[in-house]
Amino acid sequence: QVQLQESGPGLVRPSETLSLTCTVSGASINSLYWSWIRQPPGKGLEWIGYIYYSGSTTYNPSLRSRVSLSVDRSKNQFSLKVRSVTAADTAIYFCARENRDRAFDIWGRGTLVTVSS
Amino acid sequence: SYELTQPPSVSVSPGQTASITCSGDKLGDKYVCWYQQRPGQSPVLVIYQNIKRPSGIPERFSGSNSENTATLTIRGTQAIDEADYFCQAWDSSTLIFGGGTRLTVL
């Protein structure tokens, strides 16, 4: 069964870079689209962007200037970086698989990242 | 920018039908997905391409999408259906989520 697991620091200082990795198990990352989605505590979902296994990316215009996604096919992982973070970037960060029907059918459990000094 | 609007909350009695709407300009021209999120859990896909149910999702969940409104319908609502529900659609190359609806089963 396909599983996704987020990993990375739970605390990031303001103005620094948030870095998270999603490890895919039970399936190859060499197909489909892989996304990051975040959810501020008690609020709604916000799509950050997706990466195709080839490395091509699409980002949410509201975050494009500060975000980058990358993929490591040898490790079956994809990663997220958010630069110059502020308290507004505090959220649960989910990684998710987008299937051929353009729906998120597999989600990670999410990881809480707090931006604070 | 494109927006999807959902009511913040919907209440329903056990066994009754719950309807959750999602509104957007010409939304009927797009494919809509619906996700269920129970407290402390990750979202779960319950409807995709407006009307299709993934395997494992009960038949009481159904969807529709016409003109400017998509609707998630839950027939014979059960206590376990109490959760937040989010609609989602693509606008050009940007993925949009609705603000979410808290379904309360009273």
Interface residues (C-beta under 8 A of the other chain):
Chain A: S35 G44 L45 E46 W47 Y50 T58 N60 P61 F94 D101 R102 A103 F104 D105 W107 G108 R109 G110
Chain B: S1 Y31 C33 Y35 S42 P43 V44 L45 Y48 Q49 K52 P54 F86 Q88 W90 S93 T94 L95 I96 F97 G98 G99 G100
